[in-house]
Amino acid sequence: MHVSTGPKTRDWFQSINTHPELTWGSFPNYPLLTGEIAPPFSLSSRVRNPKLSSTSTMSESAVATVEINDAIFCQAHLKEVCTSCNYDGREENDGFYGFDFMEREGLEAPMSSTNKDGEYQCKKHGSTSCNQCYGWKKQITRARAAAKKAGKKSS
């Protein structure tokens, strides 16, 4: 995808330098994820809409996703790997937590609800950053260990 150097992109760079709190989605005149103008960041960057508490990647824009305590899931089923939505967020989540991608079981978010700010919170503790329910790094580490162990048994 080609990054435009037209006036819209220059305005974006100028605004972002003077107002670092602004993001690509802060500009209503800019098409978001349409390909009309490429954003001045990498294609794997997350585009976040804080009002919806959802994210998507440019390469997977067909599937609605949500971010729950820094991990990405399909919005409809809250699964990291969802066959119904044809979504697989393992590579992005592994990378976010500093792991190289490997085949492993996908994570599933526990029972959750949204608070008045639209952020997901666990039903058990009512927290948006619950380490017991949303301890994704620990869960990914366990899933990776189980995948390695299963790989050794099948060899």
C-alpha positions as CSV (number, residue, x, y, z in Angstrom):
1,M,0.0,0.0,0.0
2,H,1.3,3.4,-0.9
3,V,1.6,6.2,1.7
4,S,0.3,9.4,0.3
5,T,2.4,12.5,0.8
6,G,-0.5,14.8,-0.1
7,P,-1.8,17.6,2.1
8,K,-3.9,15.3,4.3
9,T,-0.9,13.3,5.3
10,R,1.2,16.4,5.9
11,D,-1.6,17.8,8.0
12,W,-1.7,14.6,10.0
13,F,2.1,14.7,10.7
14,Q,1.9,18.3,11.6
15,S,-1.0,17.8,14.0
16,I,0.5,14.7,15.6
17,N,3.7,16.6,16.3
18,T,1.8,19.5,18.0
19,H,-0.9,17.3,19.6
20,P,0.6,13.8,20.5
21,E,-2.7,12.7,22.1
22,L,-4.3,12.6,18.6
23,T,-4.5,9.4,16.7
24,W,-5.4,8.5,13.1
25,G,-9.0,8.0,14.1
26,S,-9.2,11.5,15.6
27,F,-9.5,13.1,12.2
28,P,-13.1,12.7,11.0
29,N,-12.2,13.8,7.4
30,Y,-9.8,10.9,7.0
31,P,-11.1,7.6,5.7
32,L,-10.4,4.9,8.3
33,L,-9.3,1.5,6.9
34,T,-10.7,2.2,3.5
35,G,-7.4,2.2,1.6
36,E,-8.2,5.6,0.2
37,I,-5.2,7.1,2.1
38,A,-2.8,4.9,3.8
39,P,-2.1,5.8,7.4
40,P,1.5,6.9,8.1
41,F,2.3,3.8,10.2
42,S,2.9,0.1,9.5
43,L,0.1,-2.1,8.3
44,S,0.3,-4.3,11.4
45,S,-0.4,-1.3,13.7
46,R,-3.5,-1.5,15.8
47,V,-6.2,1.1,15.1
48,R,-8.1,1.8,18.3
49,N,-11.5,3.3,18.8
50,P,-11.7,4.1,22.5
51,K,-15.5,4.7,22.3
52,L,-16.1,1.2,21.2
53,S,-13.1,-0.3,23.0
54,S,-12.4,-2.2,19.8
55,T,-9.5,-2.7,17.6
56,S,-8.8,-4.2,14.3
57,T,-5.7,-4.6,12.1
58,M,-5.6,-3.3,8.6
59,S,-5.0,-6.8,7.2
60,E,-8.0,-8.3,9.1
61,S,-10.5,-5.4,8.8
62,A,-13.3,-7.8,7.8
63,V,-13.6,-9.3,11.3
64,A,-14.8,-7.1,14.1
65,T,-12.4,-7.4,17.0
66,V,-12.2,-6.2,20.6
67,E,-9.2,-5.5,22.9
68,I,-9.6,-6.9,26.4
69,N,-6.8,-5.9,28.7
70,D,-4.3,-5.7,25.8
71,A,-5.3,-9.0,24.0
72,I,-7.3,-9.1,20.8
73,F,-10.4,-11.3,20.3
74,C,-13.2,-11.6,17.8
75,Q,-16.0,-9.3,18.9
76,A,-18.9,-11.7,18.3
77,H,-17.6,-14.7,20.4
78,L,-14.6,-13.3,22.4
79,K,-12.3,-16.0,21.0
80,E,-8.7,-15.6,20.0
81,V,-9.2,-18.3,17.4
82,C,-12.7,-18.3,16.0
83,T,-13.7,-20.6,13.2
84,S,-17.2,-19.0,12.9
85,C,-15.6,-15.6,12.2
86,N,-12.5,-17.0,10.4
87,Y,-10.3,-15.0,12.8
88,D,-7.0,-16.0,14.3
89,G,-5.4,-13.4,16.7
90,R,-2.7,-15.7,18.1
91,E,0.2,-14.2,16.1
92,E,-0.7,-10.6,17.1
93,N,-1.2,-11.5,20.8
94,D,2.0,-13.6,20.9
95,G,3.9,-10.7,19.3
96,F,2.4,-8.2,21.7
97,Y,3.6,-10.2,24.7
98,G,7.1,-10.8,23.2
99,F,6.7,-14.3,21.9
100,D,7.4,-15.7,18.5
101,F,4.3,-17.2,16.9
102,M,3.7,-20.9,17.3
103,E,0.7,-23.2,16.8
104,R,-1.1,-23.4,20.1
105,E,-4.6,-23.5,21.5
106,G,-6.4,-20.2,21.3
107,L,-7.5,-18.2,24.3
108,E,-11.1,-17.5,25.2
109,A,-12.1,-14.5,27.3
110,P,-14.0,-15.4,30.5
111,M,-17.6,-14.2,31.0
112,S,-17.4,-10.5,30.5
113,S,-19.6,-7.4,30.3
114,T,-19.0,-3.8,29.3
115,N,-18.9,-1.0,31.8
116,K,-20.3,2.5,31.2
117,D,-17.1,3.5,29.4
118,G,-17.5,0.6,27.0
119,E,-14.5,-1.3,28.4
120,Y,-14.8,-5.1,29.0
121,Q,-14.7,-6.2,32.6
122,C,-14.7,-9.7,34.0
123,K,-18.0,-10.7,35.5
124,K,-16.4,-12.5,38.4
125,H,-14.4,-9.5,39.8
126,G,-15.9,-6.6,37.9
127,S,-12.4,-5.4,36.9
128,T,-11.2,-4.2,33.5
129,S,-7.6,-5.2,34.3
130,C,-8.2,-8.3,36.3
131,N,-5.0,-10.3,36.4
132,Q,-6.8,-13.5,37.5
133,C,-9.3,-13.5,34.6
134,Y,-7.3,-11.5,32.0
135,G,-3.8,-12.8,32.8
136,W,-3.1,-13.3,29.1
137,K,0.7,-13.6,29.2
138,K,0.5,-16.4,31.7
139,Q,-2.2,-18.1,29.7
140,I,-0.2,-17.8,26.5
141,T,2.8,-19.2,28.3
142,R,0.8,-22.2,29.5
143,A,-0.7,-22.8,26.1
144,R,2.7,-22.6,24.4
145,A,4.1,-25.2,26.9
146,A,1.2,-27.5,26.3
147,A,1.7,-27.2,22.5
148,K,5.4,-28.0,22.9
149,K,4.6,-31.0,25.1
150,A,2.0,-32.3,22.7
151,G,4.5,-31.9,19.8
152,K,7.0,-34.0,21.6
153,K,4.5,-36.8,22.4
154,S,3.4,-37.0,18.7
155,S,7.0,-37.2,17.5
